[in-house]
């Protein structure tokens, strides 16, 4: 899978957002969903649900942090 992003329009506040990191987090999330599917197929429903819930919360936190960092960087560049 290619990791190169060719063109994306983002608000000025998020122009320093690390898109590669966002994509990498989404890739990890997809791998965990695949793992959860395998767990479910093997009959371990509870473990699959726990993995998905934990990973969703983790994904939201990590993406939120990346957005926050970009916003802070924008704020610093406006002060200069």
HELIX and SHEET records of a PDB file:
HELIX    1   1 UNK A   12  UNK A   14  5                                   3    
HELIX    2   2 UNK A   19  UNK A   41  1                                  23    
HELIX    3   3 UNK A   45  UNK A   79  1                                  35    
END                                                                             
